[in-house]
Amino acid sequence: MAGLSAANKLFKSTNSKQLFELCVVEGGTRIGGRINSSEFCGDRIELGATWIHGIQGSPVYKIAQQSALLHSHQPWERMDGFFSHKHITVAEGGYELNPSFVRPISTLFKNLLKFIQGEPVDEDGLSSEILKRCWSNCGPGNLSVGSFLKEGLEAYWGFVKDQKPVDGVGNWSRKSLEEAVFAMRERAYRAYSAVDDLGTLDYNAESAYEIFPGEEITIAGGYSRVIDSLASVLPVGTIQLGRIVEKIEWQPGGCSQESRKGNGDGSMPVKLHFSDGSSLSADHVIVTVSLGVLKRGIRQDCNMFIPPLPSPKIQAISRLGYGLVDKVFLQLSSHYQETNDFEFPFLQMVFHPPDSELRDPRIPRWMRGGSSLYPIYCNSRVILSWFTGQEALEKSQDGSEDSGEGKQVKFDNVLRSRWGSDPLFLGSYSYVAVGSSGDDIDALAEPLPQNSSNLDSPRSQLQVLFAGEATHRTHYSTTHGAYLSGIREANRLLKHYNCDVV
Ligand SMILES: Cc1cc2nc3c(=O)[nH]c(=O)nc-3n(C[C@H](O)[C@H](O)[C@H](O)COP(=O)(O)OP(=O)(O)OC[C@H]3O[C@@H](n4cnc5c(N)ncnc54)[C@H](O)[C@@H]3O)c2cc1C
């Protein structure tokens, strides 16, 4: 998304002047990166980016609208919105929980989150007392979202004295059940932010994160077609697939006389070395690989940049968080549908904690890492779960598909994403980890060489630019963040060459 939005912008802005000779090099065999629409059992599904997070002001929504991607005859994931199903909450052991039990804990969680995100909290006496107590107990410093939420639950128990046992829930005590419902909400938020442990998610950064207002929707025609639309303006041959960049050679001191004479590419200061031994020289390169690929790239056994990146950039790359979330699609067997006349609900799952002896060994590990299972639209036989972090990685590595040979439900087909083990991504999206901040995002976005105004030619300046979701201070982790970062870097180059920037 970032690379193609930059290329699209540069091409459209300068086509008539032929200012740039553009080339997009992509290591994979398709364009789109973490946007990857696919099909499963006749339905259109998304293996990566799924939602337009808020349509008002979203550039992705605008492209989808202009390219007529908002309607389709083929059924698509979440075509009926997110809250279309009957929600039920079931605790391990098969106990359906009464909504009146679940609601107060869910409300508590939502209010704590709203407070963290700097949004207005539903006004009631209990919430404000709880928040006051949390705030005084946590104090400033390196506060994490996880520790604040933990304080919130403790404070809740300090105020709410109802200890009555809950009927019809087997061995579950009221407190353990409340804790497990809260943990379910935490798992849902872990999937949203791609964080393995909410204790590593920075508290302060959450309120700086911006979301566009308005509805959240999926794209009927498929997210990948937004990418196709951006790519469609580029002349044939501009995008080169299967070109894995191994090294990026740049010249911090500007283009030396030797290199001007020596490399046969005029005075181009940057050289890309590909895995097949070939190379390509350029005046400017916009690097849009994921933060996961950059994290590997700065390792000493990899050294993607020659010479290595300056230390502020290395520190920013090391400190920022990059998480893993994966999706698994399961097709219910036709037998299941014939013998069950009810619709598969939006199933919220409440599990015993990791150290509990009451854990049912038949529940697969990956499922415990998710918070819910639900059909991709009402009455669909395709059931979806998102799972996060360590569980996702373990599933990525062992390659097994133990996706639910439970006694009651059989699945005919399984499809899952593998963002963690794919060397072109090494994870899903970035977050601000405890110990990092928005300043690290800005440091990552800084072009190289730094302080280059003293370098002789404009071609020696802005040799290596950085775009991609992880470089957008307020919209990181999203497709629109990636898009906007690509536009930002294209504009930087256009300005550099005194072109009009729109
Ligand atoms: C499961 C999942 C769900 C998501 N859900 C949403 C959502 O609902 N809404 C939302 O807005 N966002 C979502 N996202 C995030 C969104 O997909 C990304 O933020 C965005 O697509 C990133 O775009 P990018 O251009 O920054 O990076 P990428 O898409 O990663 O593009 C980088 C490109 O670089 C290529 N590359 C990597 N290494 C090399 C190399 N060495 N040489 C050459 N090429 C290389 C890659 O193949 C890739 O095509 C989700 C992501 C995932 C994984």
The ligand as a Gaussian input file, in Angstrom:
#p B3LYP/6-31G(d) Opt

LIG

0 1
 C       -4.209000     -10.207000       9.666000
 C       -4.162000      -8.716000       9.412000
 C       -5.313000      -7.962000       9.564000
 C       -5.293000      -6.591000       9.343000
 N       -6.441000      -5.885000       9.456000
 C       -6.467000      -4.587000       9.112000
 C       -7.689000      -3.893000       9.041000
 O       -8.747000      -4.462000       9.283000
 N       -7.659000      -2.575000       8.675000
 C       -6.495000      -1.927000       8.390000
 O       -6.535000      -0.731000       8.080000
 N       -5.309000      -2.579000       8.446000
 C       -5.274000      -3.890000       8.781000
 N       -4.091000      -4.568000       8.780000
 C       -2.830000      -3.825000       8.589000
 C       -2.563000      -3.474000       7.128000
 O       -2.689000      -4.629000       6.345000
 C       -1.163000      -2.921000       7.014000
 O       -0.967000      -1.876000       7.946000
 C       -0.837000      -2.357000       5.632000
 O       -1.364000      -3.139000       4.603000
 C        0.680000      -2.267000       5.514000
 O        1.046000      -1.754000       4.268000
 P        2.579000      -1.378000       4.010000
 O        2.672000      -0.877000       2.624000
 O        3.080000      -0.532000       5.108000
 O        3.391000      -2.747000       4.162000
 P        3.278000      -4.145000       3.399000
 O        1.910000      -4.426000       2.966000
 O        3.956000      -5.141000       4.288000
 O        4.170000      -3.909000       2.107000
 C        5.552000      -4.117000       2.122000
 C        5.930000      -4.881000       0.868000
 O        7.337000      -5.105000       0.885000
 C        7.594000      -6.406000       0.364000
 N        8.903000      -6.811000       0.863000
 C        9.253000      -7.171000       2.113000
 N       10.567000      -7.452000       2.173000
 C       11.063000      -7.257000       0.934000
 C       12.354000      -7.372000       0.360000
 N       13.403000      -7.748000       1.081000
 N       12.505000      -7.106000      -0.962000
 C       11.453000      -6.708000      -1.728000
 N       10.203000      -6.584000      -1.223000
 C       10.014000      -6.847000       0.091000
 C        6.455000      -7.238000       0.882000
 O        6.268000      -8.400000       0.098000
 C        5.276000      -6.264000       0.808000
 O        4.569000      -6.384000      -0.412000
 C       -4.084000      -5.950000       8.971000
 C       -2.918000      -6.709000       8.786000
 C       -2.966000      -8.077000       9.004000
 C       -1.711000      -8.887000       8.783000

